[in-house]
Amino acid sequence: MIKVKLFAWFREKAGAGEVELNLKRGRVKDVVAELRRRYPELREAFDGGNYFVSVNHEVAKLEQEVREGDEVAFFPPVSGGRG
């Protein structure tokens, strides 16, 4: 099982902040494919590539391997700061 955390509008569109996927191993792109299948509302975000992803609290890329017990998180782009 892989735990997936969804933040901000990912959570709003999916209607859940956390989901579990029955994957024993794969790549981040496999997690994206499953989320696209389960939540069609997220397809536009994933197609545009305008998001950040982490695996076990480390910034990750689509080709990164994931294994059972990992946590994968998706974040929209963040802007702001002090000016």
C-alpha positions as CSV (number, residue, x, y, z in Angstrom):
1,M,0.0,0.0,0.0
2,I,1.2,3.5,-0.9
3,K,-0.2,6.5,1.0
4,V,-1.0,9.5,-1.2
5,K,-1.5,13.0,0.3
6,L,-3.2,15.7,-1.6
7,F,-2.9,19.3,-0.7
8,A,-4.8,22.5,-1.6
9,W,-6.9,22.3,-4.8
10,F,-5.7,18.7,-5.4
11,R,-7.6,17.8,-2.2
12,E,-10.6,19.9,-3.2
13,K,-10.9,18.4,-6.6
14,A,-10.5,14.8,-5.4
15,G,-12.7,15.3,-2.3
16,A,-10.1,13.7,-0.2
17,G,-6.8,14.7,1.5
18,E,-5.4,11.2,1.7
19,V,-5.9,8.0,-0.3
20,E,-4.2,4.6,-0.3
21,L,-3.2,2.9,-3.5
22,N,-2.7,-0.8,-3.7
23,L,0.7,-0.6,-5.3
24,K,3.6,-2.7,-4.0
25,R,6.2,-0.9,-6.3
26,G,6.3,1.3,-9.3
27,R,7.2,4.9,-10.1
28,V,5.6,8.2,-9.3
29,K,4.2,8.3,-12.8
30,D,2.3,5.1,-12.0
31,V,0.8,6.9,-9.0
32,V,-0.2,9.8,-11.2
33,A,-1.8,7.4,-13.7
34,E,-3.9,5.8,-10.9
35,L,-5.0,9.2,-9.6
36,R,-5.9,10.3,-13.1
37,R,-8.1,7.2,-13.4
38,R,-9.8,7.5,-10.0
39,Y,-10.2,11.3,-10.1
40,P,-10.8,12.6,-13.6
41,E,-11.0,16.1,-12.1
42,L,-7.3,16.0,-11.6
43,R,-6.4,15.2,-15.2
44,E,-6.0,18.8,-16.2
45,A,-3.5,19.5,-13.4
46,F,-1.5,16.4,-14.2
47,D,-1.6,17.1,-17.9
48,G,-0.2,20.6,-17.4
49,G,2.6,19.4,-15.2
50,N,2.1,22.4,-13.0
51,Y,2.6,20.7,-9.6
52,F,5.2,19.5,-7.1
53,V,5.5,16.0,-5.8
54,S,7.4,14.5,-2.9
55,V,8.2,10.9,-1.9
56,N,8.8,10.4,1.8
57,H,9.1,14.2,2.3
58,E,11.8,14.6,-0.4
59,V,11.2,16.4,-3.7
60,A,10.7,13.8,-6.4
61,K,10.4,13.4,-10.2
62,L,7.9,11.2,-12.2
63,E,10.6,8.5,-12.8
64,Q,11.4,8.1,-9.1
65,E,10.7,4.6,-7.8
66,V,8.0,4.1,-5.0
67,R,7.6,1.1,-2.9
68,E,5.0,-0.3,-0.5
69,G,4.9,1.9,2.6
70,D,6.0,5.1,0.9
71,E,4.2,8.4,1.2
72,V,3.7,10.4,-2.0
73,A,2.4,13.9,-1.8
74,F,1.1,16.3,-4.5
75,F,1.2,20.1,-4.1
76,P,0.1,22.9,-6.5
77,P,2.8,25.5,-7.3
78,V,3.4,27.9,-4.4
79,S,4.0,31.6,-4.7
80,G,4.3,34.4,-2.3
81,G,6.7,35.6,0.2
82,R,7.6,39.0,1.5
83,G,8.2,41.8,-0.8
